Structures are given as structure tokens and as C-alpha cells.
Amino acid sequence: MTVPTHLQYTRDHYWIRKEGNEAIIGLTEIGLLAWGMVLFIELPERGAVLGRGSYAGSLETAESEHDLLAPLSGEVIAVNLLLERATMMLIESPYDKGWLFRVACSEPSELEQLWDAQTYASSYSFE
């Protein structure tokens, strides 16, 4: 499984790519494979203001439904609407075309609390 070193991570299987005071957020390959085939995804609306840990949407798999909780605080400035019609992009391209949403970070200190690739990868078994 891939864990790109240029990204940062959360224990809840989110990846974050920082670009200035903005962040692009997606789900890791490890998390997606653990949850199973995604049937439906609901993403936050552009302009929504999210607090870290607040509800940002949901993801439905063949097995269950998962709440998507914001890994960072900020205003949603872009949403990957293509995922609503083509959820396979999450598995086929989780770190590129399968991004979820982009936020303008309101709490820069939260970025300092994210994991690097080595920490994230070592926290999960690849068996």
C-alpha cells in the first residue's frame, strides 16, 4: 500500500497536502481498503465552515456508513464533486484525483499536529 512521503496524515486515515495556508484533504489507501467498496459519498458544501472533528460528510460502503470528520478547521473553498458520480476514483487514485475537499485553514497550529508518512505507516499493519 502506498503512503506518499510528501503528505501528512491523521490516525483516522485522512491525508493532507498543505499549500500555503490552504490544505487539500483526502482519504488514504489504507483506510479505503479497510472500509471496503465505496457506494456513495456526501461531501461538505463549498463555503461551509468546519471545526476540527466536526461532521463534514459521510461515506457509505457495502458494509457500513462512516462519518467524515474534518481533520482541520477552516472554510471549505473547493469540493471534488466528481466523486459523487464516480466513487471509484477514491480507490483508483486516492492521492490525486480522489481528493475530497480543500480548506482555507483557520487554525494553523493544527497542521503541526499531523503525522508524517513514517508515523502513519508504522501505526497500521500491512498484513
Backbone as CSV, one residue per row, in Angstrom:
resi,resn,N_x,N_y,N_z,CA_x,CA_y,CA_z,C_x,C_y,C_z
1,MET,0.838,-1.181,0.000,0.000,0.000,0.000,0.876,1.235,0.000
2,THR,0.395,2.256,-0.638,1.154,3.480,-0.801,0.876,4.464,0.339
3,VAL,1.959,5.065,0.857,1.875,6.145,1.830,2.859,7.219,1.360
4,PRO,2.402,8.130,0.484,3.311,9.132,-0.064,3.976,9.980,1.023
5,THR,5.268,10.185,0.872,6.025,10.903,1.900,5.821,12.411,1.857
6,HIS,5.299,12.965,0.769,5.107,14.413,0.682,3.800,14.889,1.331
7,LEU,3.008,13.963,1.862,1.745,14.302,2.508,1.859,14.149,4.013
8,GLN,0.869,14.692,4.727,0.756,14.469,6.162,-0.538,13.699,6.406
9,TYR,-0.666,13.125,7.604,-1.746,12.173,7.861,-2.365,12.349,9.237
10,THR,-3.555,11.759,9.400,-4.196,11.660,10.705,-4.397,10.177,11.022
11,ARG,-4.635,9.881,12.254,-4.879,8.490,12.647,-6.185,7.967,12.059
12,ASP,-7.059,8.864,11.636,-8.363,8.491,11.081,-8.336,8.303,9.566
13,HIS,-7.145,8.108,9.004,-6.977,7.785,7.582,-7.224,8.947,6.610
14,TYR,-6.982,10.166,7.066,-7.006,11.306,6.160,-5.579,11.641,5.764
15,TRP,-5.408,12.077,4.511,-4.135,12.671,4.098,-4.379,14.151,3.853
16,ILE,-3.328,14.935,4.076,-3.417,16.376,3.927,-2.214,16.863,3.132
17,ARG,-2.479,17.653,2.105,-1.402,18.299,1.353,-1.532,19.802,1.585
18,LYS,-0.526,20.373,2.255,-0.534,21.797,2.555,-0.094,22.587,1.330
19,GLU,-0.781,23.683,1.087,-0.417,24.633,0.037,-0.652,26.025,0.601
20,GLY,0.402,26.612,1.167,0.258,27.898,1.850,-0.587,27.712,3.093
21,ASN,-1.620,28.556,3.261,-2.493,28.354,4.424,-3.749,27.568,4.036
22,GLU,-3.686,26.888,2.907,-4.769,26.014,2.472,-4.321,24.556,2.553
23,ALA,-5.295,23.665,2.610,-4.991,22.231,2.677,-5.981,21.453,1.829
24,ILE,-5.452,20.536,1.044,-6.275,19.597,0.289,-6.363,18.330,1.128
25,ILE,-7.558,17.800,1.262,-7.821,16.674,2.162,-8.383,15.499,1.373
26,GLY,-7.880,14.309,1.680,-8.380,13.096,1.052,-8.323,11.931,2.029
27,LEU,-8.677,10.761,1.558,-8.638,9.539,2.367,-7.513,8.647,1.878
28,THR,-6.836,8.002,2.815,-5.695,7.161,2.473,-6.128,5.825,1.868
29,GLU,-5.214,5.251,1.135,-5.445,3.930,0.556,-5.686,2.897,1.655
30,ILE,-4.953,2.995,2.746,-5.115,2.059,3.871,-6.535,2.132,4.418
31,GLY,-7.020,3.327,4.667,-8.371,3.499,5.197,-9.433,3.011,4.240
32,LEU,-9.291,3.365,2.979,-10.279,2.958,1.978,-10.341,1.444,1.817
33,LEU,-9.195,0.794,1.823,-9.185,-0.669,1.703,-9.781,-1.331,2.932
34,ALA,-9.574,-0.741,4.094,-10.154,-1.294,5.329,-11.676,-1.160,5.339
35,TRP,-12.191,-0.068,4.792,-13.631,0.167,4.806,-14.363,-0.594,3.726
36,GLY,-13.745,-0.871,2.612,-14.396,-1.599,1.534,-14.877,-0.693,0.417
37,MET,-15.563,-1.286,-0.547,-16.004,-0.567,-1.739,-16.962,0.567,-1.378
38,VAL,-16.647,1.764,-1.851,-17.469,2.944,-1.576,-18.619,2.989,-2.581
39,LEU,-19.834,3.055,-2.042,-21.026,3.113,-2.877,-21.533,4.539,-3.053
40,PHE,-21.350,5.353,-2.028,-21.886,6.707,-2.020,-21.022,7.577,-1.125
41,ILE,-20.872,8.844,-1.514,-20.146,9.792,-0.670,-20.899,11.113,-0.641
42,GLU,-20.976,11.704,0.541,-21.554,13.023,0.731,-20.434,13.919,1.227
43,LEU,-20.202,15.039,0.560,-19.121,15.952,0.912,-19.684,17.269,1.419
44,PRO,-18.868,18.056,2.124,-19.371,19.339,2.621,-19.626,20.308,1.471
45,GLU,-20.422,21.311,1.728,-20.714,22.333,0.728,-19.586,23.353,0.695
46,ARG,-19.322,23.875,-0.474,-18.365,24.972,-0.597,-18.887,26.140,0.236
47,GLY,-17.996,26.747,1.016,-18.378,27.848,1.899,-18.678,27.413,3.318
48,ALA,-18.835,26.108,3.545,-19.078,25.611,4.901,-17.862,25.891,5.774
49,VAL,-18.117,26.252,7.019,-17.034,26.472,7.972,-17.009,25.263,8.901
50,LEU,-15.881,24.563,8.892,-15.737,23.336,9.677,-14.785,23.550,10.840
51,GLY,-15.109,22.939,11.956,-14.182,22.874,13.082,-13.517,21.510,13.058
52,ARG,-12.313,21.436,13.544,-11.625,20.143,13.585,-12.482,19.137,14.355
53,GLY,-12.733,17.998,13.736,-13.543,16.953,14.357,-15.030,17.089,14.093
54,SER,-15.450,18.152,13.407,-16.876,18.326,13.127,-17.282,17.498,11.904
55,TYR,-18.559,17.267,11.794,-19.115,16.479,10.692,-18.875,17.204,9.374
56,ALA,-18.291,16.490,8.405,-18.009,17.073,7.095,-18.697,16.310,5.970
57,GLY,-19.320,15.193,6.287,-19.988,14.388,5.280,-20.043,12.938,5.701
58,SER,-20.330,12.074,4.735,-20.394,10.652,5.055,-19.967,9.828,3.848
59,LEU,-19.629,8.600,4.148,-19.175,7.667,3.131,-19.883,6.348,3.400
60,GLU,-20.565,5.830,2.410,-21.293,4.577,2.557,-20.573,3.488,1.766
61,THR,-20.298,2.384,2.450,-19.678,1.236,1.799,-20.682,0.091,1.795
62,ALA,-20.303,-1.020,1.197,-21.167,-2.195,1.179,-21.412,-2.714,2.599
63,GLU,-20.473,-2.462,3.504,-20.561,-2.974,4.875,-21.240,-2.024,5.848
64,SER,-20.955,-0.701,5.733,-21.469,0.238,6.728,-21.353,1.673,6.235
65,GLU,-21.737,2.592,7.106,-21.628,4.014,6.806,-20.620,4.625,7.769
66,HIS,-19.827,5.556,7.267,-18.794,6.216,8.068,-18.984,7.720,7.991
67,ASP,-18.957,8.380,9.132,-18.962,9.835,9.134,-17.591,10.326,8.719
68,LEU,-17.551,11.370,7.920,-16.311,12.044,7.575,-16.196,13.245,8.500
69,LEU,-15.174,13.250,9.328,-14.963,14.327,10.287,-13.793,15.187,9.814
70,ALA,-13.957,16.478,9.906,-12.939,17.402,9.414,-11.632,17.224,10.187
71,PRO,-10.525,16.961,9.485,-9.236,16.819,10.173,-8.603,18.163,10.523
72,LEU,-9.133,19.250,9.938,-8.619,20.598,10.185,-9.787,21.575,10.232
73,SER,-9.591,22.682,10.932,-10.592,23.743,10.969,-10.387,24.692,9.796
74,GLY,-11.497,25.168,9.230,-11.393,26.152,8.170,-12.629,26.187,7.292
75,GLU,-12.593,27.085,6.320,-13.691,27.220,5.371,-13.422,26.350,4.154
76,VAL,-14.427,25.607,3.741,-14.320,24.770,2.546,-14.321,25.686,1.330
77,ILE,-13.235,25.647,0.546,-13.133,26.527,-0.614,-13.258,25.769,-1.942
78,ALA,-13.202,24.440,-1.893,-13.401,23.621,-3.097,-13.834,22.228,-2.672
79,VAL,-14.646,21.603,-3.503,-15.149,20.255,-3.244,-14.997,19.448,-4.530
80,ASN,-14.574,18.201,-4.418,-14.414,17.328,-5.576,-15.758,16.680,-5.908
81,LEU,-16.575,17.412,-6.639,-17.922,16.944,-6.972,-17.921,15.712,-7.865
82,LEU,-16.846,15.449,-8.576,-16.768,14.260,-9.430,-16.918,12.973,-8.625
83,LEU,-16.527,13.001,-7.353,-16.623,11.794,-6.525,-18.062,11.348,-6.306
84,GLU,-18.983,12.293,-6.348,-20.386,11.933,-6.140,-20.917,11.053,-7.265
85,ARG,-20.324,11.161,-8.464,-20.740,10.345,-9.608,-19.774,9.204,-9.889
86,ALA,-18.549,9.340,-9.421,-17.510,8.345,-9.738,-16.709,8.011,-8.483
87,THR,-17.338,7.308,-7.549,-16.668,6.988,-6.280,-15.448,6.088,-6.475
88,MET,-15.341,5.410,-7.620,-14.173,4.544,-7.863,-12.867,5.339,-7.908
89,MET,-12.946,6.645,-8.155,-11.735,7.476,-8.147,-11.051,7.448,-6.784
90,LEU,-11.833,7.217,-5.723,-11.242,7.132,-4.385,-10.225,6.005,-4.314
91,ILE,-10.558,4.848,-4.851,-9.664,3.687,-4.817,-8.630,3.752,-5.935
92,GLU,-9.060,4.170,-7.117,-8.150,4.188,-8.268,-7.068,5.260,-8.155
93,SER,-7.375,6.378,-7.520,-6.435,7.498,-7.442,-6.619,8.260,-6.128
94,PRO,-6.396,7.585,-4.980,-6.709,8.228,-3.697,-5.885,9.483,-3.404
95,TYR,-4.680,9.574,-3.935,-3.802,10.701,-3.610,-3.738,11.748,-4.720
96,ASP,-4.558,11.602,-5.740,-4.531,12.547,-6.848,-5.966,12.952,-7.191
97,LYS,-6.624,12.217,-8.055,-7.977,12.575,-8.490,-9.025,12.325,-7.410
98,GLY,-8.710,11.513,-6.398,-9.673,11.150,-5.371,-9.686,12.053,-4.148
99,TRP,-9.148,13.278,-4.258,-9.202,14.201,-3.117,-10.652,14.524,-2.774
100,LEU,-10.908,14.906,-1.525,-12.277,15.180,-1.084,-12.639,16.661,-1.164
101,PHE,-11.899,17.480,-0.393,-12.192,18.913,-0.365,-10.948,19.694,0.037
102,ARG,-11.043,21.006,-0.170,-9.930,21.912,0.124,-10.431,22.950,1.124
103,VAL,-9.611,23.239,2.138,-9.996,24.229,3.138,-8.961,25.340,3.244
104,ALA,-9.445,26.527,3.573,-8.580,27.630,3.984,-8.454,27.471,5.496
105,CYS,-7.285,27.079,5.965,-7.082,26.742,7.375,-7.243,27.964,8.273
106,SER,-8.054,27.810,9.317,-8.253,28.903,10.270,-7.424,28.716,11.534
107,GLU,-6.886,27.525,11.735,-6.068,27.217,12.910,-4.753,26.585,12.450
108,PRO,-3.772,27.395,12.037,-2.508,26.847,11.514,-1.797,25.889,12.467
109,SER,-2.007,26.036,13.769,-1.344,25.140,14.724,-1.805,23.690,14.563
110,GLU,-2.995,23.475,14.003,-3.477,22.108,13.777,-2.596,21.368,12.783
111,LEU,-2.018,22.091,11.837,-1.139,21.477,10.836,0.099,20.863,11.486
112,GLU,0.543,21.432,12.587,1.727,20.938,13.292,1.463,19.616,14.008
113,GLN,0.202,19.264,14.209,-0.163,18.051,14.939,-0.359,16.834,14.023
114,LEU,-0.207,17.029,12.720,-0.395,15.930,11.772,0.811,15.008,11.771
115,TRP,0.594,13.765,11.359,1.657,12.768,11.295,2.391,12.848,9.970
116,ASP,3.663,12.439,9.996,4.384,12.257,8.733,4.075,10.846,8.227
117,ALA,4.530,10.549,7.017,4.227,9.264,6.381,4.742,8.085,7.190
118,GLN,5.936,8.193,7.747,6.516,7.085,8.510,5.689,6.776,9.755
119,THR,5.272,7.811,10.464,4.453,7.605,11.668,3.131,6.945,11.302
120,TYR,2.491,7.440,10.249,1.206,6.876,9.824,1.375,5.413,9.412
121,ALA,2.335,5.134,8.552,2.533,3.766,8.050,2.863,2.795,9.176
122,SER,3.665,3.235,10.135,4.058,2.337,11.222,2.925,2.067,12.197
123,SER,1.849,2.865,12.117,0.712,2.689,13.029,-0.288,1.643,12.543
124,TYR,-0.122,1.168,11.304,-1.071,0.213,10.734,-0.341,-0.990,10.141
125,SER,-0.907,-2.131,10.347,-0.322,-3.372,9.853,-0.606,-3.523,8.363
126,PHE,0.361,-4.032,7.631,0.188,-4.239,6.188,0.041,-5.729,5.877
127,GLU,-0.396,-6.513,6.816,-0.537,-7.956,6.592,-1.794,-8.266,5.835
